[in-house]
Amino acid sequence: MKVYCVVTEFYDNGKVKAWITDHTTNGERLPQSSTTVYRNKDVYRDYFSDKSEAIRFCDEAKEA
């Protein structure tokens, strides 16, 4: 199963970065979304099985 991960970084100064990576998983389930908090930014990883949905999510995050 091909999975698309949208990595979104929200910086404390208001800057936002987002990009898509693709992964292959052995199972039928999507990995669980996660959040990592750093001193100057928060990083979110959200997973999608549909590439167009991942692209839409990434584009919306960049508009935040």
Sequence and secondary structure as in RCSB ss.txt:
>XXXX:A:sequence
MKVYCVVTEFYDNGKVKAWITDHTTNGERLPQSSTTVYRNKDVYRDYFSDKSEAIRFCDEAKEA
>XXXX:A:secstr
 EEEEEEEEEETTS EEEEEEEEE SSSS    EEEE SSEEEEEEEES HHHHHHHHHHHHT 
